[in-house]
Each structure stands twice: as structure tokens, then as C-alpha cells.
Amino acid sequence: MEKVFEATIEKHGRWWVGWVEAVPGANSQGRTLREVQENLKEAVALILEANKELREEKPVRRYKKKILVNM
């Protein structure tokens, strides 16, 4: 299965730094634009696979609560 994600990539000195906002924790860097793109693909794939495995485990109890955050 293939899915398209939007990545934000910026040049910082000699490094390219990127992240995928839709996938928390998916961030990476590389010396070239191509390298950071490949690193991001790998990061997203690994995170999605880990999340899939966690979803398949049966939780003892799961709660959904709304929280109020003052900003």
C-alpha cells in the first residue's frame, strides 16, 4: 500500500532538515535533499509499522478524555 505524505524540508547550513507533520516523530536530516527525503521515507515507514503493531495489541483498558489546555 502506498500513501503520500507532505514533508517540510529546510536547508540549515550544510544540512537539510525535514519533518512530516502528519506523523508525529517523523523527522530527519541529510547532507543532500535526496538523502533527507529517503531518510524521511524510512522514518515514516518505521513509525507507521510500529503504530500498526501497537494497535493490534489488545489494551487492558483504553480511555478517551478531553483535556483543556490554557494558552
mmJSON file of the N, C-alpha and C atoms, coordinates in Angstrom:
{"data_MODEL":{"atom_site":{
"group_PDB":["ATOM","ATOM","ATOM","ATOM","ATOM","ATOM","ATOM","ATOM","ATOM","ATOM","ATOM","ATOM","ATOM","ATOM","ATOM","ATOM","ATOM","ATOM","ATOM","ATOM","ATOM","ATOM","ATOM","ATOM","ATOM","ATOM","ATOM","ATOM","ATOM","ATOM","ATOM","ATOM","ATOM","ATOM","ATOM","ATOM","ATOM","ATOM","ATOM","ATOM","ATOM","ATOM","ATOM","ATOM","ATOM","ATOM","ATOM","ATOM","ATOM","ATOM","ATOM","ATOM","ATOM","ATOM","ATOM","ATOM","ATOM","ATOM","ATOM","ATOM","ATOM","ATOM","ATOM","ATOM","ATOM","ATOM","ATOM","ATOM","ATOM","ATOM","ATOM","ATOM","ATOM","ATOM","ATOM","ATOM","ATOM","ATOM","ATOM","ATOM","ATOM","ATOM","ATOM","ATOM","ATOM","ATOM","ATOM","ATOM","ATOM","ATOM","ATOM","ATOM","ATOM","ATOM","ATOM","ATOM","ATOM","ATOM","ATOM","ATOM","ATOM","ATOM","ATOM","ATOM","ATOM","ATOM","ATOM","ATOM","ATOM","ATOM","ATOM","ATOM","ATOM","ATOM","ATOM","ATOM","ATOM","ATOM","ATOM","ATOM","ATOM","ATOM","ATOM","ATOM","ATOM","ATOM","ATOM","ATOM","ATOM","ATOM","ATOM","ATOM","ATOM","ATOM","ATOM","ATOM","ATOM","ATOM","ATOM","ATOM","ATOM","ATOM","ATOM","ATOM","ATOM","ATOM","ATOM","ATOM","ATOM","ATOM","ATOM","ATOM","ATOM","ATOM","ATOM","ATOM","ATOM","ATOM","ATOM","ATOM","ATOM","ATOM","ATOM","ATOM","ATOM","ATOM","ATOM","ATOM","ATOM","ATOM","ATOM","ATOM","ATOM","ATOM","ATOM","ATOM","ATOM","ATOM","ATOM","ATOM","ATOM","ATOM","ATOM","ATOM","ATOM","ATOM","ATOM","ATOM","ATOM","ATOM","ATOM","ATOM","ATOM","ATOM","ATOM","ATOM","ATOM","ATOM","ATOM","ATOM","ATOM","ATOM","ATOM","ATOM","ATOM","ATOM","ATOM","ATOM","ATOM","ATOM","ATOM","ATOM","ATOM"],
"id":[1,2,3,4,5,6,7,8,9,10,11,12,13,14,15,16,17,18,19,20,21,22,23,24,25,26,27,28,29,30,31,32,33,34,35,36,37,38,39,40,41,42,43,44,45,46,47,48,49,50,51,52,53,54,55,56,57,58,59,60,61,62,63,64,65,66,67,68,69,70,71,72,73,74,75,76,77,78,79,80,81,82,83,84,85,86,87,88,89,90,91,92,93,94,95,96,97,98,99,100,101,102,103,104,105,106,107,108,109,110,111,112,113,114,115,116,117,118,119,120,121,122,123,124,125,126,127,128,129,130,131,132,133,134,135,136,137,138,139,140,141,142,143,144,145,146,147,148,149,150,151,152,153,154,155,156,157,158,159,160,161,162,163,164,165,166,167,168,169,170,171,172,173,174,175,176,177,178,179,180,181,182,183,184,185,186,187,188,189,190,191,192,193,194,195,196,197,198,199,200,201,202,203,204,205,206,207,208,209,210,211,212,213],
"type_symbol":["N","C","C","N","C","C","N","C","C","N","C","C","N","C","C","N","C","C","N","C","C","N","C","C","N","C","C","N","C","C","N","C","C","N","C","C","N","C","C","N","C","C","N","C","C","N","C","C","N","C","C","N","C","C","N","C","C","N","C","C","N","C","C","N","C","C","N","C","C","N","C","C","N","C","C","N","C","C","N","C","C","N","C","C","N","C","C","N","C","C","N","C","C","N","C","C","N","C","C","N","C","C","N","C","C","N","C","C","N","C","C","N","C","C","N","C","C","N","C","C","N","C","C","N","C","C","N","C","C","N","C","C","N","C","C","N","C","C","N","C","C","N","C","C","N","C","C","N","C","C","N","C","C","N","C","C","N","C","C","N","C","C","N","C","C","N","C","C","N","C","C","N","C","C","N","C","C","N","C","C","N","C","C","N","C","C","N","C","C","N","C","C","N","C","C","N","C","C","N","C","C","N","C","C","N","C","C","N","C","C","N","C","C"],
"label_atom_id":["N","CA","C","N","CA","C","N","CA","C","N","CA","C","N","CA","C","N","CA","C","N","CA","C","N","CA","C","N","CA","C","N","CA","C","N","CA","C","N","CA","C","N","CA","C","N","CA","C","N","CA","C","N","CA","C","N","CA","C","N","CA","C","N","CA","C","N","CA","C","N","CA","C","N","CA","C","N","CA","C","N","CA","C","N","CA","C","N","CA","C","N","CA","C","N","CA","C","N","CA","C","N","CA","C","N","CA","C","N","CA","C","N","CA","C","N","CA","C","N","CA","C","N","CA","C","N","CA","C","N","CA","C","N","CA","C","N","CA","C","N","CA","C","N","CA","C","N","CA","C","N","CA","C","N","CA","C","N","CA","C","N","CA","C","N","CA","C","N","CA","C","N","CA","C","N","CA","C","N","CA","C","N","CA","C","N","CA","C","N","CA","C","N","CA","C","N","CA","C","N","CA","C","N","CA","C","N","CA","C","N","CA","C","N","CA","C","N","CA","C","N","CA","C","N","CA","C","N","CA","C","N","CA","C","N","CA","C","N","CA","C","N","CA","C","N","CA","C"],
"label_alt_id":[null,null,null,null,null,null,null,null,null,null,null,null,null,null,null,null,null,null,null,null,null,null,null,null,null,null,null,null,null,null,null,null,null,null,null,null,null,null,null,null,null,null,null,null,null,null,null,null,null,null,null,null,null,null,null,null,null,null,null,null,null,null,null,null,null,null,null,null,null,null,null,null,null,null,null,null,null,null,null,null,null,null,null,null,null,null,null,null,null,null,null,null,null,null,null,null,null,null,null,null,null,null,null,null,null,null,null,null,null,null,null,null,null,null,null,null,null,null,null,null,null,null,null,null,null,null,null,null,null,null,null,null,null,null,null,null,null,null,null,null,null,null,null,null,null,null,null,null,null,null,null,null,null,null,null,null,null,null,null,null,null,null,null,null,null,null,null,null,null,null,null,null,null,null,null,null,null,null,null,null,null,null,null,null,null,null,null,null,null,null,null,null,null,null,null,null,null,null,null,null,null,null,null,null,null,null,null,null,null,null,null,null,null],
"label_comp_id":["MET","MET","MET","GLU","GLU","GLU","LYS","LYS","LYS","VAL","VAL","VAL","PHE","PHE","PHE","GLU","GLU","GLU","ALA","ALA","ALA","THR","THR","THR","ILE","ILE","ILE","GLU","GLU","GLU","LYS","LYS","LYS","HIS","HIS","HIS","GLY","GLY","GLY","ARG","ARG","ARG","TRP","TRP","TRP","TRP","TRP","TRP","VAL","VAL","VAL","GLY","GLY","GLY","TRP","TRP","TRP","VAL","VAL","VAL","GLU","GLU","GLU","ALA","ALA","ALA","VAL","VAL","VAL","PRO","PRO","PRO","GLY","GLY","GLY","ALA","ALA","ALA","ASN","ASN","ASN","SER","SER","SER","GLN","GLN","GLN","GLY","GLY","GLY","ARG","ARG","ARG","THR","THR","THR","LEU","LEU","LEU","ARG","ARG","ARG","GLU","GLU","GLU","VAL","VAL","VAL","GLN","GLN","GLN","GLU","GLU","GLU","ASN","ASN","ASN","LEU","LEU","LEU","LYS","LYS","LYS","GLU","GLU","GLU","ALA","ALA","ALA","VAL","VAL","VAL","ALA","ALA","ALA","LEU","LEU","LEU","ILE","ILE","ILE","LEU","LEU","LEU","GLU","GLU","GLU","ALA","ALA","ALA","ASN","ASN","ASN","LYS","LYS","LYS","GLU","GLU","GLU","LEU","LEU","LEU","ARG","ARG","ARG","GLU","GLU","GLU","GLU","GLU","GLU","LYS","LYS","LYS","PRO","PRO","PRO","VAL","VAL","VAL","ARG","ARG","ARG","ARG","ARG","ARG","TYR","TYR","TYR","LYS","LYS","LYS","LYS","LYS","LYS","LYS","LYS","LYS","ILE","ILE","ILE","LEU","LEU","LEU","VAL","VAL","VAL","ASN","ASN","ASN","MET","MET","MET"],
"label_asym_id":["A","A","A","A","A","A","A","A","A","A","A","A","A","A","A","A","A","A","A","A","A","A","A","A","A","A","A","A","A","A","A","A","A","A","A","A","A","A","A","A","A","A","A","A","A","A","A","A","A","A","A","A","A","A","A","A","A","A","A","A","A","A","A","A","A","A","A","A","A","A","A","A","A","A","A","A","A","A","A","A","A","A","A","A","A","A","A","A","A","A","A","A","A","A","A","A","A","A","A","A","A","A","A","A","A","A","A","A","A","A","A","A","A","A","A","A","A","A","A","A","A","A","A","A","A","A","A","A","A","A","A","A","A","A","A","A","A","A","A","A","A","A","A","A","A","A","A","A","A","A","A","A","A","A","A","A","A","A","A","A","A","A","A","A","A","A","A","A","A","A","A","A","A","A","A","A","A","A","A","A","A","A","A","A","A","A","A","A","A","A","A","A","A","A","A","A","A","A","A","A","A","A","A","A","A","A","A","A","A","A","A","A","A"],
"label_entity_id":["1","1","1","1","1","1","1","1","1","1","1","1","1","1","1","1","1","1","1","1","1","1","1","1","1","1","1","1","1","1","1","1","1","1","1","1","1","1","1","1","1","1","1","1","1","1","1","1","1","1","1","1","1","1","1","1","1","1","1","1","1","1","1","1","1","1","1","1","1","1","1","1","1","1","1","1","1","1","1","1","1","1","1","1","1","1","1","1","1","1","1","1","1","1","1","1","1","1","1","1","1","1","1","1","1","1","1","1","1","1","1","1","1","1","1","1","1","1","1","1","1","1","1","1","1","1","1","1","1","1","1","1","1","1","1","1","1","1","1","1","1","1","1","1","1","1","1","1","1","1","1","1","1","1","1","1","1","1","1","1","1","1","1","1","1","1","1","1","1","1","1","1","1","1","1","1","1","1","1","1","1","1","1","1","1","1","1","1","1","1","1","1","1","1","1","1","1","1","1","1","1","1","1","1","1","1","1","1","1","1","1","1","1"],
"label_seq_id":[1,1,1,2,2,2,3,3,3,4,4,4,5,5,5,6,6,6,7,7,7,8,8,8,9,9,9,10,10,10,11,11,11,12,12,12,13,13,13,14,14,14,15,15,15,16,16,16,17,17,17,18,18,18,19,19,19,20,20,20,21,21,21,22,22,22,23,23,23,24,24,24,25,25,25,26,26,26,27,27,27,28,28,28,29,29,29,30,30,30,31,31,31,32,32,32,33,33,33,34,34,34,35,35,35,36,36,36,37,37,37,38,38,38,39,39,39,40,40,40,41,41,41,42,42,42,43,43,43,44,44,44,45,45,45,46,46,46,47,47,47,48,48,48,49,49,49,50,50,50,51,51,51,52,52,52,53,53,53,54,54,54,55,55,55,56,56,56,57,57,57,58,58,58,59,59,59,60,60,60,61,61,61,62,62,62,63,63,63,64,64,64,65,65,65,66,66,66,67,67,67,68,68,68,69,69,69,70,70,70,71,71,71],
"pdbx_PDB_ins_code":[null,null,null,null,null,null,null,null,null,null,null,null,null,null,null,null,null,null,null,null,null,null,null,null,null,null,null,null,null,null,null,null,null,null,null,null,null,null,null,null,null,null,null,null,null,null,null,null,null,null,null,null,null,null,null,null,null,null,null,null,null,null,null,null,null,null,null,null,null,null,null,null,null,null,null,null,null,null,null,null,null,null,null,null,null,null,null,null,null,null,null,null,null,null,null,null,null,null,null,null,null,null,null,null,null,null,null,null,null,null,null,null,null,null,null,null,null,null,null,null,null,null,null,null,null,null,null,null,null,null,null,null,null,null,null,null,null,null,null,null,null,null,null,null,null,null,null,null,null,null,null,null,null,null,null,null,null,null,null,null,null,null,null,null,null,null,null,null,null,null,null,null,null,null,null,null,null,null,null,null,null,null,null,null,null,null,null,null,null,null,null,null,null,null,null,null,null,null,null,null,null,null,null,null,null,null,null,null,null,null,null,null,null],
"Cartn_x":[0.839,0.0,0.888,0.516,1.264,0.386,0.997,0.296,1.248,0.71,1.524,1.426,2.572,2.635,3.372,3.0,3.678,4.792,5.989,7.143,7.535,8.003,8.591,10.092,10.823,12.273,12.915,13.92,14.618,16.125,16.829,18.291,18.833,19.666,20.299,21.802,22.494,23.937,24.223,24.996,25.333,24.307,23.319,22.371,20.99,20.272,18.849,18.13,17.104,16.335,14.872,14.217,12.83,11.99,10.669,9.711,8.389,7.583,6.241,5.267,4.559,3.666,2.564,2.12,1.023,1.452,2.756,3.271,4.195,3.663,4.492,5.747,6.875,8.149,8.879,8.239,8.883,9.681,10.949,11.849,13.216,13.992,15.295,16.149,17.347,18.259,19.115,19.794,20.677,21.579,22.663,23.602,23.085,22.17,21.583,20.065,19.407,17.942,17.445,18.087,17.696,17.857,18.958,19.213,18.15,17.793,16.779,15.424,15.11,13.848,13.82,14.913,14.978,14.907,15.588,15.548,14.138,13.428,12.05,11.13,11.312,10.508,10.691,11.939,12.23,11.633,11.774,11.238,9.725,9.033,7.574,7.174,7.828,7.5,7.692,8.788,9.053,8.021,7.665,6.68,5.315,4.902,3.602,3.55,4.644,4.691,4.605,5.328,5.283,3.878,3.25,1.891,0.903,1.088,0.22,0.334,1.552,1.763,1.122,1.23,0.62,-0.901,-1.488,-2.95,-3.426,-2.604,-3.005,-2.96,-2.192,-2.164,-3.486,-3.96,-5.217,-4.916,-5.41,-5.155,-5.971,-5.45,-6.192,-7.391,-7.14,-8.208,-7.77,-8.716,-8.415,-9.461,-9.003,-9.886,-9.646,-10.706,-10.603,-11.191,-10.385,-10.813,-10.451,-11.268,-10.954,-10.196,-9.168,-8.4,-8.39,-8.354,-8.329,-6.924,-6.381,-5.05,-5.162,-4.722,-4.724,-3.492,-3.684,-2.552,-2.521],
"Cartn_y":[-1.173,0.0,1.241,2.223,3.476,4.613,5.559,6.749,7.927,9.067,10.264,11.139,11.576,12.491,13.747,14.867,16.128,16.352,16.573,16.833,18.298,18.846,20.18,19.994,20.602,20.437,21.812,22.025,23.309,23.079,24.043,23.998,24.763,24.108,24.718,24.513,25.526,25.377,24.317,23.316,22.222,21.096,21.189,20.1,20.471,19.451,19.557,18.901,19.56,19.058,18.973,17.872,17.713,16.988,17.188,16.514,16.357,15.436,15.184,15.455,16.555,16.964,15.947,15.246,14.28,13.03,12.854,11.671,12.152,12.303,12.779,11.925,12.591,11.904,11.639,11.895,11.656,12.887,12.867,13.945,13.346,14.055,13.528,14.643,14.28,15.226,14.486,15.241,14.648,15.705,15.28,16.213,16.713,15.937,16.338,16.288,16.966,16.939,15.514,14.799,13.408,12.542,12.741,11.947,12.204,13.467,13.745,13.173,13.201,12.619,11.112,10.431,8.985,8.672,9.473,9.27,9.47,10.464,10.703,9.55,9.02,7.869,6.707,6.452,5.362,5.644,6.87,7.225,7.047,7.534,7.415,5.942,5.163,3.735,3.017,3.308,2.663,3.058,4.334,4.798,4.186,4.164,3.587,2.095,1.4,-0.032,-0.252,0.557,0.441,0.756,1.774,2.131,1.014,0.38,-0.727,-1.875,-2.184,-3.259,-2.914,-1.653,-1.238,-1.336,-0.99,-1.075,-2.516,-3.437,-4.838,-5.485,-4.899,-5.415,-5.064,-5.948,-5.686,-4.953,-3.731,-2.983,-3.53,-3.375,-3.774,-2.857,-1.535,-0.54,0.651,1.256,2.438,3.493,4.7,5.815,6.931,7.624,8.823,9.952,10.931,12.061,13.351,14.337,15.667,16.41,17.143,17.924,19.377,20.267,21.685,22.198,22.862,23.427,24.932,25.646,27.107,27.599,28.489,29.006,30.511],
"Cartn_z":[0.0,0.0,0.0,-0.77,-0.824,-0.346,0.322,0.777,0.628,0.265,0.072,1.322,1.825,2.957,2.516,3.103,2.793,3.809,3.311,4.172,4.057,5.155,5.167,5.273,4.355,4.324,4.236,5.089,5.123,5.07,4.513,4.461,5.665,6.471,7.636,7.515,7.055,6.855,5.809,6.202,5.279,5.294,6.175,6.346,5.839,5.373,5.07,6.245,6.754,7.889,7.454,7.775,7.347,8.369,8.238,9.11,8.384,8.887,8.361,9.498,9.405,10.494,10.766,9.743,9.906,10.675,10.853,11.551,12.677,13.888,14.996,15.174,15.307,15.479,14.185,13.053,11.753,11.365,11.705,11.329,11.038,10.229,9.849,9.28,8.906,8.273,7.263,6.423,5.434,4.848,4.272,3.634,2.296,1.694,0.419,0.536,-0.375,-0.398,-0.6,-1.492,-1.749,-0.501,0.227,1.422,2.494,2.72,3.739,3.315,2.03,1.556,1.797,1.493,1.721,3.212,4.026,5.472,6.018,5.504,5.939,5.546,4.347,3.915,4.881,5.251,6.173,7.55,8.037,9.352,9.392,8.374,8.328,8.281,7.454,7.345,8.674,9.371,10.656,11.711,11.755,12.732,12.454,11.187,10.851,11.179,10.932,11.252,12.764,13.532,14.994,15.513,14.952,15.366,15.039,13.889,13.496,14.492,14.894,15.862,17.204,17.616,18.877,18.821,17.671,17.516,17.585,17.128,17.099,18.48,19.399,20.763,21.436,22.268,22.963,24.27,24.396,25.623,26.787,27.972,29.16,29.294,29.265,29.297,28.465,27.795,26.999,27.304,27.529,27.828,26.825,26.466,25.654,26.477,26.782,27.598,26.893,27.073,26.569,27.649,27.246,28.204,27.767,28.731,28.472,28.688,27.695,27.787,27.662,28.679,28.633,27.916,26.965,26.197,26.274],
"occupancy":[1.0,1.0,1.0,1.0,1.0,1.0,1.0,1.0,1.0,1.0,1.0,1.0,1.0,1.0,1.0,1.0,1.0,1.0,1.0,1.0,1.0,1.0,1.0,1.0,1.0,1.0,1.0,1.0,1.0,1.0,1.0,1.0,1.0,1.0,1.0,1.0,1.0,1.0,1.0,1.0,1.0,1.0,1.0,1.0,1.0,1.0,1.0,1.0,1.0,1.0,1.0,1.0,1.0,1.0,1.0,1.0,1.0,1.0,1.0,1.0,1.0,1.0,1.0,1.0,1.0,1.0,1.0,1.0,1.0,1.0,1.0,1.0,1.0,1.0,1.0,1.0,1.0,1.0,1.0,1.0,1.0,1.0,1.0,1.0,1.0,1.0,1.0,1.0,1.0,1.0,1.0,1.0,1.0,1.0,1.0,1.0,1.0,1.0,1.0,1.0,1.0,1.0,1.0,1.0,1.0,1.0,1.0,1.0,1.0,1.0,1.0,1.0,1.0,1.0,1.0,1.0,1.0,1.0,1.0,1.0,1.0,1.0,1.0,1.0,1.0,1.0,1.0,1.0,1.0,1.0,1.0,1.0,1.0,1.0,1.0,1.0,1.0,1.0,1.0,1.0,1.0,1.0,1.0,1.0,1.0,1.0,1.0,1.0,1.0,1.0,1.0,1.0,1.0,1.0,1.0,1.0,1.0,1.0,1.0,1.0,1.0,1.0,1.0,1.0,1.0,1.0,1.0,1.0,1.0,1.0,1.0,1.0,1.0,1.0,1.0,1.0,1.0,1.0,1.0,1.0,1.0,1.0,1.0,1.0,1.0,1.0,1.0,1.0,1.0,1.0,1.0,1.0,1.0,1.0,1.0,1.0,1.0,1.0,1.0,1.0,1.0,1.0,1.0,1.0,1.0,1.0,1.0,1.0,1.0,1.0,1.0,1.0,1.0],
"B_iso_or_equiv":[0.0,0.0,0.0,0.0,0.0,0.0,0.0,0.0,0.0,0.0,0.0,0.0,0.0,0.0,0.0,0.0,0.0,0.0,0.0,0.0,0.0,0.0,0.0,0.0,0.0,0.0,0.0,0.0,0.0,0.0,0.0,0.0,0.0,0.0,0.0,0.0,0.0,0.0,0.0,0.0,0.0,0.0,0.0,0.0,0.0,0.0,0.0,0.0,0.0,0.0,0.0,0.0,0.0,0.0,0.0,0.0,0.0,0.0,0.0,0.0,0.0,0.0,0.0,0.0,0.0,0.0,0.0,0.0,0.0,0.0,0.0,0.0,0.0,0.0,0.0,0.0,0.0,0.0,0.0,0.0,0.0,0.0,0.0,0.0,0.0,0.0,0.0,0.0,0.0,0.0,0.0,0.0,0.0,0.0,0.0,0.0,0.0,0.0,0.0,0.0,0.0,0.0,0.0,0.0,0.0,0.0,0.0,0.0,0.0,0.0,0.0,0.0,0.0,0.0,0.0,0.0,0.0,0.0,0.0,0.0,0.0,0.0,0.0,0.0,0.0,0.0,0.0,0.0,0.0,0.0,0.0,0.0,0.0,0.0,0.0,0.0,0.0,0.0,0.0,0.0,0.0,0.0,0.0,0.0,0.0,0.0,0.0,0.0,0.0,0.0,0.0,0.0,0.0,0.0,0.0,0.0,0.0,0.0,0.0,0.0,0.0,0.0,0.0,0.0,0.0,0.0,0.0,0.0,0.0,0.0,0.0,0.0,0.0,0.0,0.0,0.0,0.0,0.0,0.0,0.0,0.0,0.0,0.0,0.0,0.0,0.0,0.0,0.0,0.0,0.0,0.0,0.0,0.0,0.0,0.0,0.0,0.0,0.0,0.0,0.0,0.0,0.0,0.0,0.0,0.0,0.0,0.0,0.0,0.0,0.0,0.0,0.0,0.0],
"pdbx_formal_charge":[null,null,null,null,null,null,null,null,null,null,null,null,null,null,null,null,null,null,null,null,null,null,null,null,null,null,null,null,null,null,null,null,null,null,null,null,null,null,null,null,null,null,null,null,null,null,null,null,null,null,null,null,null,null,null,null,null,null,null,null,null,null,null,null,null,null,null,null,null,null,null,null,null,null,null,null,null,null,null,null,null,null,null,null,null,null,null,null,null,null,null,null,null,null,null,null,null,null,null,null,null,null,null,null,null,null,null,null,null,null,null,null,null,null,null,null,null,null,null,null,null,null,null,null,null,null,null,null,null,null,null,null,null,null,null,null,null,null,null,null,null,null,null,null,null,null,null,null,null,null,null,null,null,null,null,null,null,null,null,null,null,null,null,null,null,null,null,null,null,null,null,null,null,null,null,null,null,null,null,null,null,null,null,null,null,null,null,null,null,null,null,null,null,null,null,null,null,null,null,null,null,null,null,null,null,null,null,null,null,null,null,null,null],
"auth_seq_id":[1,1,1,2,2,2,3,3,3,4,4,4,5,5,5,6,6,6,7,7,7,8,8,8,9,9,9,10,10,10,11,11,11,12,12,12,13,13,13,14,14,14,15,15,15,16,16,16,17,17,17,18,18,18,19,19,19,20,20,20,21,21,21,22,22,22,23,23,23,24,24,24,25,25,25,26,26,26,27,27,27,28,28,28,29,29,29,30,30,30,31,31,31,32,32,32,33,33,33,34,34,34,35,35,35,36,36,36,37,37,37,38,38,38,39,39,39,40,40,40,41,41,41,42,42,42,43,43,43,44,44,44,45,45,45,46,46,46,47,47,47,48,48,48,49,49,49,50,50,50,51,51,51,52,52,52,53,53,53,54,54,54,55,55,55,56,56,56,57,57,57,58,58,58,59,59,59,60,60,60,61,61,61,62,62,62,63,63,63,64,64,64,65,65,65,66,66,66,67,67,67,68,68,68,69,69,69,70,70,70,71,71,71],
"auth_comp_id":["MET","MET","MET","GLU","GLU","GLU","LYS","LYS","LYS","VAL","VAL","VAL","PHE","PHE","PHE","GLU","GLU","GLU","ALA","ALA","ALA","THR","THR","THR","ILE","ILE","ILE","GLU","GLU","GLU","LYS","LYS","LYS","HIS","HIS","HIS","GLY","GLY","GLY","ARG","ARG","ARG","TRP","TRP","TRP","TRP","TRP","TRP","VAL","VAL","VAL","GLY","GLY","GLY","TRP","TRP","TRP","VAL","VAL","VAL","GLU","GLU","GLU","ALA","ALA","ALA","VAL","VAL","VAL","PRO","PRO","PRO","GLY","GLY","GLY","ALA","ALA","ALA","ASN","ASN","ASN","SER","SER","SER","GLN","GLN","GLN","GLY","GLY","GLY","ARG","ARG","ARG","THR","THR","THR","LEU","LEU","LEU","ARG","ARG","ARG","GLU","GLU","GLU","VAL","VAL","VAL","GLN","GLN","GLN","GLU","GLU","GLU","ASN","ASN","ASN","LEU","LEU","LEU","LYS","LYS","LYS","GLU","GLU","GLU","ALA","ALA","ALA","VAL","VAL","VAL","ALA","ALA","ALA","LEU","LEU","LEU","ILE","ILE","ILE","LEU","LEU","LEU","GLU","GLU","GLU","ALA","ALA","ALA","ASN","ASN","ASN","LYS","LYS","LYS","GLU","GLU","GLU","LEU","LEU","LEU","ARG","ARG","ARG","GLU","GLU","GLU","GLU","GLU","GLU","LYS","LYS","LYS","PRO","PRO","PRO","VAL","VAL","VAL","ARG","ARG","ARG","ARG","ARG","ARG","TYR","TYR","TYR","LYS","LYS","LYS","LYS","LYS","LYS","LYS","LYS","LYS","ILE","ILE","ILE","LEU","LEU","LEU","VAL","VAL","VAL","ASN","ASN","ASN","MET","MET","MET"],
"auth_asym_id":["A","A","A","A","A","A","A","A","A","A","A","A","A","A","A","A","A","A","A","A","A","A","A","A","A","A","A","A","A","A","A","A","A","A","A","A","A","A","A","A","A","A","A","A","A","A","A","A","A","A","A","A","A","A","A","A","A","A","A","A","A","A","A","A","A","A","A","A","A","A","A","A","A","A","A","A","A","A","A","A","A","A","A","A","A","A","A","A","A","A","A","A","A","A","A","A","A","A","A","A","A","A","A","A","A","A","A","A","A","A","A","A","A","A","A","A","A","A","A","A","A","A","A","A","A","A","A","A","A","A","A","A","A","A","A","A","A","A","A","A","A","A","A","A","A","A","A","A","A","A","A","A","A","A","A","A","A","A","A","A","A","A","A","A","A","A","A","A","A","A","A","A","A","A","A","A","A","A","A","A","A","A","A","A","A","A","A","A","A","A","A","A","A","A","A","A","A","A","A","A","A","A","A","A","A","A","A","A","A","A","A","A","A"],
"auth_atom_id":["N","CA","C","N","CA","C","N","CA","C","N","CA","C","N","CA","C","N","CA","C","N","CA","C","N","CA","C","N","CA","C","N","CA","C","N","CA","C","N","CA","C","N","CA","C","N","CA","C","N","CA","C","N","CA","C","N","CA","C","N","CA","C","N","CA","C","N","CA","C","N","CA","C","N","CA","C","N","CA","C","N","CA","C","N","CA","C","N","CA","C","N","CA","C","N","CA","C","N","CA","C","N","CA","C","N","CA","C","N","CA","C","N","CA","C","N","CA","C","N","CA","C","N","CA","C","N","CA","C","N","CA","C","N","CA","C","N","CA","C","N","CA","C","N","CA","C","N","CA","C","N","CA","C","N","CA","C","N","CA","C","N","CA","C","N","CA","C","N","CA","C","N","CA","C","N","CA","C","N","CA","C","N","CA","C","N","CA","C","N","CA","C","N","CA","C","N","CA","C","N","CA","C","N","CA","C","N","CA","C","N","CA","C","N","CA","C","N","CA","C","N","CA","C","N","CA","C","N","CA","C","N","CA","C","N","CA","C","N","CA","C","N","CA","C","N","CA","C"],
"pdbx_PDB_model_num":[1,1,1,1,1,1,1,1,1,1,1,1,1,1,1,1,1,1,1,1,1,1,1,1,1,1,1,1,1,1,1,1,1,1,1,1,1,1,1,1,1,1,1,1,1,1,1,1,1,1,1,1,1,1,1,1,1,1,1,1,1,1,1,1,1,1,1,1,1,1,1,1,1,1,1,1,1,1,1,1,1,1,1,1,1,1,1,1,1,1,1,1,1,1,1,1,1,1,1,1,1,1,1,1,1,1,1,1,1,1,1,1,1,1,1,1,1,1,1,1,1,1,1,1,1,1,1,1,1,1,1,1,1,1,1,1,1,1,1,1,1,1,1,1,1,1,1,1,1,1,1,1,1,1,1,1,1,1,1,1,1,1,1,1,1,1,1,1,1,1,1,1,1,1,1,1,1,1,1,1,1,1,1,1,1,1,1,1,1,1,1,1,1,1,1,1,1,1,1,1,1,1,1,1,1,1,1,1,1,1,1,1,1]
}}}
